[in-house]
Amino acid sequence: MERLKKRFKMLKKLIIKAYNPWVIFHVPAVIMLLMLCWDYTLCKKLTSYSGYFALAFFVTTLLLNPLKSFKLKWVWVIKLNRYRRQLGVASFSYVLIHLTCFIIKRVMGGFLQGLVYFLHPAIIPAFFIAFPIMLVMAVTSNNYSVKRLSFAKWKRLHKTVYMAELAVMVHVVLMGSLRLMLFSFVPLCFLQFMRRKNRV
Ligand code: HEM
């Protein structure tokens, strides 16, 4: 009986862990990684899918601040705001998969020729601006970094995300996804503008 109780407790813990936002937001990432391990030629398709996921998480994370400032009583805004850190880190995880797929795809055509693609006008803002900024954000998205840097410095550092936003916008447009850019960044920029206007 004691053993059964212990097992039941373990199962309960496992279920609670499975509902953890870290787990939920990373389920598609794990599936993509497994697919890539199964057949690396899938990298061609996965570059696009991981890009969409990275963008969706990135824009959702950035949308939450302006929506919160309008004091909306929408339950999902209140709930998602609790998980902004997880959403932001998840966006970086998808960018990592996106970059890995890109590297595999290009290395398949020859290592040196592949390096030239990093100097493509659409890749420069993504790889040299958005990626390093998102990396720093992901690494410092924890209480330890807030304490270590002090809240003011940490906040200043995290404001560089707006530079990443601009870089991603340029990347998506130059990749030929103008419609995607309009659907995601136009509402985001409008809400960010309204938030700034309300503050002044
Ligand atoms: C880290 C450096 C990056 C590299 C090397 C890179 C590379 C690429 C490539 C090669 C494509 C074309 C995919 C295809 O048509 O098959 C692409 C598209 C895309 N990327 Fe990136 N990317 C980077 C960063 C990012 C970031 C930071 C985001 C968003 C947060 C992003 C979102 C997208 C989106 C949404 C598309 C359009 C997908 C499509 O329409 O097929 N990328 N990227």
Residues whose N, C-alpha, C, O or C-beta is under 5 A from the ligand:
A	BS01	HEM	K44 T47 S48 G51 Y52 A54 L55 F58 V95 L99 F102 I123 A126 F127 A130 F131 V168 M175 S177
